[in-house]
Amino acid sequence: MLDFVQQLVSGVALGCVYGLIALGFVLVYKATEVVNFAQGDLMMLGGFFAFTFIGMMGLNYWIGFAGAVAAMALFGMLAERIVVRPILGYPQFSIIMATIGLGYFLRSVAGMIWGTDDFKIETPFSQGVLRIGSLVLAHDKLSVIAATVILCALLWLFFNKTTLGTAMRASSENMLAAYYMGIPVKRVVSIVWAISAAVATCAGVLLAPITFIHSNVGLVLGLKAFPAAVLGGFGSIPGAVVGGVLIGVIESMAGFYLAEGWKDVAPYLVLLAVLLLKPEGLFGLHARKKV
């Protein structure tokens, strides 16, 4: 039973990281109907920024964290302005290839600047443990779960209780109607990309105590986060987080209880099973009509 609880907490913590990356997929898709396949690499770059500020420059953890989030928010706006905006309105395939190319570019640049070694960020939660009888839970994993809950609550308040959040929701529902109502749609889309990059950076920094940061980590985790977004219902913000947690828990349990090799396969088998029964995902609102 203790092993089960520890694996469950580990799976939820890793799933929270998947969920935050998936949340970036969903935010961009809801605002622009663009699938940003560079989302995982934005997480990787944010992790490297945090490592630079905290590990190399010696800044306080919280200051370095905030600096990385701010830097990546600006980078997200810049990426949208340079890479995506000029080809909006063109076939989706063109935009998808542009974001894939952006991902390759970011991985190459990260390799040239920081090298191909693995890096780890020391956090205030790296060494502590919580003991409940014989159960031992690491503070770093609990901090990831707590931070994800807080971040999701802040995003919910932002999107539902602020004027800018309402404008973003209006733009995601009908961009043309929002434009005619006086909403600066282009600026809103840029802010959505900034929020998406900032959330990805939070995922990268929270991931640091659990695993290492390297130039290809974004590709690996992006391939886990995208199915998480699909599982939750692509376009559903709560679904992205729930889907990520489910993927993380299934992966953790499969790696502990099943034979070697099942860890990477089991989440995709569950994804296929769910989509066969509920093609729109767990939280999808609009199912495609059968022909």
C-alpha positions as CSV (number, residue, x, y, z in Angstrom):
1,M,0.0,0.0,0.0
2,L,2.9,2.4,0.8
3,D,4.4,1.7,-2.6
4,F,1.1,2.4,-4.3
5,V,0.7,5.7,-2.6
6,Q,4.3,6.8,-3.3
7,Q,3.9,5.8,-7.0
8,L,0.5,7.6,-7.1
9,V,2.1,10.8,-5.7
10,S,5.0,10.5,-8.2
11,G,2.6,10.0,-11.0
12,V,0.4,12.9,-10.1
13,A,3.5,15.2,-9.8
14,L,4.8,14.2,-13.2
15,G,1.3,14.4,-14.6
16,C,1.0,17.9,-13.4
17,V,4.0,18.8,-15.5
18,Y,2.4,17.1,-18.5
19,G,-0.9,18.9,-17.7
20,L,0.8,22.4,-17.6
21,I,2.4,21.7,-21.0
22,A,-0.9,20.4,-22.3
23,L,-2.5,23.6,-21.0
24,G,-0.2,25.6,-23.3
25,F,-1.4,23.5,-26.2
26,V,-5.0,24.2,-25.3
27,L,-4.6,28.0,-24.6
28,V,-3.1,28.6,-28.0
29,Y,-5.6,26.3,-29.8
30,K,-8.6,28.0,-28.2
31,A,-7.4,31.4,-29.2
32,T,-6.2,30.8,-32.7
33,E,-7.1,27.2,-33.6
34,V,-3.3,26.7,-34.1
35,V,-1.6,23.6,-32.6
36,N,1.7,24.7,-31.3
37,F,4.0,21.7,-31.6
38,A,6.9,23.8,-30.1
39,Q,5.1,24.0,-26.7
40,G,7.4,21.4,-25.2
41,D,10.4,23.2,-26.4
42,L,9.2,26.4,-24.9
43,M,9.1,24.5,-21.6
44,M,12.7,23.4,-22.2
45,L,13.9,26.9,-23.0
46,G,12.2,28.3,-19.9
47,G,13.9,25.6,-17.8
48,F,17.3,26.7,-19.3
49,F,16.5,30.4,-18.5
50,A,15.7,29.4,-14.9
51,F,18.9,27.4,-14.7
52,T,20.9,30.4,-16.0
53,F,19.4,32.8,-13.5
54,I,19.5,30.4,-10.5
55,G,22.3,28.0,-11.2
56,M,24.8,30.1,-13.1
57,M,24.1,33.7,-12.0
58,G,23.3,32.7,-8.4
59,L,20.0,34.6,-8.1
60,N,17.5,33.7,-5.4
61,Y,15.2,30.8,-6.5
62,W,12.0,32.8,-6.5
63,I,13.6,35.8,-8.3
64,G,15.2,33.5,-10.9
65,F,11.8,31.7,-11.3
66,A,10.0,35.0,-11.9
67,G,12.7,36.2,-14.3
68,A,12.5,33.1,-16.4
69,V,8.7,33.4,-16.6
70,A,8.9,37.0,-17.6
71,A,11.6,36.4,-20.2
72,M,9.6,33.5,-21.7
73,A,6.4,35.5,-21.8
74,L,8.2,38.1,-23.9
75,F,9.7,35.3,-26.0
76,G,6.2,33.8,-26.6
77,M,4.9,37.2,-27.8
78,L,7.9,37.5,-30.1
79,A,7.5,34.0,-31.5
80,E,3.8,34.6,-32.3
81,R,4.6,37.9,-34.0
82,I,7.5,36.6,-36.1
83,V,6.6,32.9,-36.8
84,V,2.8,32.6,-36.6
85,R,1.1,35.9,-37.4
86,P,2.5,36.2,-40.9
87,I,1.0,32.8,-41.9
88,L,-2.4,33.0,-40.1
89,G,-5.1,32.3,-42.6
90,Y,-2.9,29.9,-44.6
91,P,-3.6,26.1,-44.5
92,Q,-3.2,24.6,-41.0
93,F,-0.5,22.4,-42.4
94,S,1.7,25.4,-43.0
95,I,1.3,26.6,-39.4
96,I,1.9,23.2,-38.0
97,M,5.2,22.9,-40.0
98,A,6.2,26.4,-38.8
99,T,5.8,25.4,-35.1
100,I,7.6,22.1,-35.7
101,G,10.4,24.1,-37.3
102,L,10.4,26.5,-34.4
103,G,10.8,23.5,-32.0
104,Y,13.8,22.2,-34.0
105,F,15.3,25.7,-34.0
106,L,14.9,26.1,-30.2
107,R,16.5,22.7,-29.5
108,S,19.5,23.6,-31.8
109,V,20.0,26.9,-30.1
110,A,19.7,25.4,-26.7
111,G,22.3,22.8,-27.6
112,M,24.7,25.5,-28.9
113,I,24.3,27.8,-25.9
114,W,24.0,25.3,-23.0
115,G,25.5,22.2,-24.5
116,T,24.0,18.7,-24.4
117,D,24.7,17.9,-20.8
118,D,21.9,17.3,-18.2
119,F,21.3,20.1,-15.7
120,K,19.4,20.3,-12.4
121,I,18.1,23.3,-10.5
122,E,18.3,23.2,-6.8
123,T,15.1,24.4,-5.2
124,P,14.0,25.0,-1.6
125,F,12.1,21.7,-1.9
126,S,14.9,19.5,-3.2
127,Q,15.9,17.9,0.1
128,G,12.8,17.9,2.4
129,V,10.4,15.0,3.0
130,L,7.0,14.6,4.6
131,R,6.7,11.6,6.9
132,I,3.2,10.2,7.6
133,G,3.9,7.1,9.7
134,S,5.9,4.8,7.4
135,L,5.0,6.8,4.3
136,V,7.7,9.2,3.0
137,L,6.7,11.8,0.4
138,A,9.3,14.1,-1.1
139,H,8.7,17.8,-0.8
140,D,9.7,18.4,-4.5
141,K,6.9,16.3,-5.8
142,L,4.3,17.8,-3.4
143,S,5.5,21.3,-4.4
144,V,4.8,20.4,-8.0
145,I,1.2,19.4,-7.2
146,A,0.6,22.4,-5.0
147,A,2.0,24.8,-7.6
148,T,-0.1,23.3,-10.3
149,V,-3.3,23.7,-8.3
150,I,-2.4,27.3,-7.5
151,L,-1.5,28.1,-11.1
152,C,-4.7,26.6,-12.4
153,A,-6.8,28.6,-9.8
154,L,-5.1,31.8,-10.9
155,L,-5.7,31.1,-14.6
156,W,-9.3,30.4,-13.8
157,L,-9.7,33.6,-12.0
158,F,-7.9,35.5,-14.8
159,F,-10.1,34.1,-17.6
160,N,-13.4,34.4,-15.7
161,K,-13.0,37.5,-13.5
162,T,-11.0,40.0,-15.5
163,T,-11.8,42.1,-18.6
164,L,-8.8,40.8,-20.5
165,G,-9.7,37.2,-19.7
166,T,-13.2,37.8,-21.0
167,A,-11.8,39.3,-24.2
168,M,-9.6,36.2,-24.6
169,R,-12.6,33.9,-24.2
170,A,-14.6,36.0,-26.6
171,S,-11.8,35.8,-29.2
172,S,-11.5,32.1,-28.8
173,E,-15.2,31.7,-29.4
174,N,-15.5,33.9,-32.5
175,M,-12.4,35.9,-33.5
176,L,-14.3,37.9,-36.2
177,A,-17.2,38.8,-33.9
178,A,-14.7,39.8,-31.2
179,Y,-12.9,42.1,-33.7
180,Y,-16.2,43.8,-34.7
181,M,-17.0,44.3,-31.0
182,G,-13.8,46.4,-30.6
183,I,-11.6,43.7,-29.0
184,P,-7.9,44.1,-30.2
185,V,-7.7,40.5,-31.4
186,K,-4.0,40.6,-32.5
187,R,-3.0,41.9,-29.1
188,V,-5.1,39.3,-27.4
189,V,-3.5,36.5,-29.4
190,S,0.0,37.8,-28.5
191,I,-0.9,37.8,-24.8
192,V,-2.3,34.2,-25.1
193,W,1.1,33.1,-26.6
194,A,2.8,35.0,-23.7
195,I,0.7,33.2,-21.1
196,S,1.2,29.8,-22.9
197,A,5.0,30.3,-22.8
198,A,4.9,31.4,-19.2
199,V,2.9,28.4,-18.2
200,A,5.4,26.2,-20.1
201,T,8.2,27.8,-18.1
202,C,6.5,27.1,-14.8
203,A,6.3,23.4,-16.0
204,G,10.0,23.5,-16.8
205,V,11.1,24.9,-13.5
206,L,8.8,22.6,-11.5
207,L,10.2,19.6,-13.5
208,A,13.8,20.4,-12.5
209,P,13.7,18.8,-9.0
210,I,12.1,15.6,-10.5
211,T,14.3,15.1,-13.5
212,F,17.1,16.8,-15.5
213,I,16.9,19.6,-18.0
214,H,18.5,19.0,-21.4
215,S,18.0,20.2,-24.9
216,N,15.7,17.3,-26.0
217,V,13.5,17.2,-22.9
218,G,10.9,19.4,-24.5
219,L,10.5,17.0,-27.4
220,V,10.1,14.0,-25.1
221,L,7.6,15.7,-22.8
222,G,5.8,17.4,-25.6
223,L,5.0,14.0,-27.0
224,K,3.4,13.0,-23.7
225,A,1.6,16.3,-23.2
226,F,-0.1,16.4,-26.6
227,P,-1.9,13.1,-25.9
228,A,-2.8,14.5,-22.5
229,A,-4.5,17.4,-24.2
230,V,-6.3,15.1,-26.6
231,L,-7.4,12.8,-23.7
232,G,-8.9,15.6,-21.7
233,G,-10.6,17.1,-24.8
234,F,-8.6,19.4,-27.0
235,G,-9.9,22.8,-26.2
236,S,-10.8,22.1,-22.5
237,I,-8.6,23.9,-20.0
238,P,-9.6,21.6,-17.0
239,G,-9.3,18.6,-19.4
240,A,-5.7,19.4,-20.2
241,V,-4.7,19.2,-16.5
242,V,-6.8,16.1,-15.8
243,G,-5.5,14.4,-18.9
244,G,-1.9,15.2,-17.9
245,V,-2.5,13.7,-14.4
246,L,-4.0,10.6,-15.9
247,I,-1.1,10.1,-18.3
248,G,1.4,10.6,-15.4
249,V,-0.3,8.2,-13.0
250,I,-0.7,5.5,-15.6
251,E,2.9,5.8,-16.7
252,S,4.1,5.7,-13.1
253,M,2.0,2.7,-12.2
254,A,2.9,0.8,-15.3
255,G,6.6,1.4,-14.8
256,F,6.3,0.0,-11.2
257,Y,3.9,-2.9,-11.5
258,L,4.3,-4.0,-15.1
259,A,7.1,-5.5,-17.1
260,E,9.8,-3.3,-18.6
261,G,8.6,-1.5,-21.7
262,W,5.0,-1.0,-20.6
263,K,5.7,2.4,-19.0
264,D,5.9,4.2,-22.3
265,V,3.2,2.2,-24.0
266,A,0.4,2.0,-21.4
267,P,-0.7,5.7,-21.5
268,Y,-1.2,5.5,-25.3
269,L,-3.2,2.3,-25.0
270,V,-5.5,4.0,-22.5
271,L,-5.7,7.1,-24.8
272,L,-6.8,4.9,-27.7
273,A,-9.4,3.1,-25.5
274,V,-10.8,6.4,-24.3
275,L,-11.0,7.9,-27.8
276,L,-12.7,4.8,-29.1
277,L,-15.4,5.2,-26.5
278,K,-15.5,9.0,-26.3
279,P,-13.8,10.5,-29.4
280,E,-14.1,14.1,-28.2
281,G,-12.1,13.4,-25.1
282,L,-13.1,13.2,-21.4
283,F,-14.1,16.9,-21.2
284,G,-14.9,17.5,-24.9
285,L,-18.1,19.5,-25.5
286,H,-18.7,18.8,-29.2
287,A,-18.5,15.3,-30.6
288,R,-18.2,14.9,-34.3
289,K,-21.4,13.6,-35.9
290,K,-21.4,10.2,-37.4
291,V,-21.9,10.0,-41.1
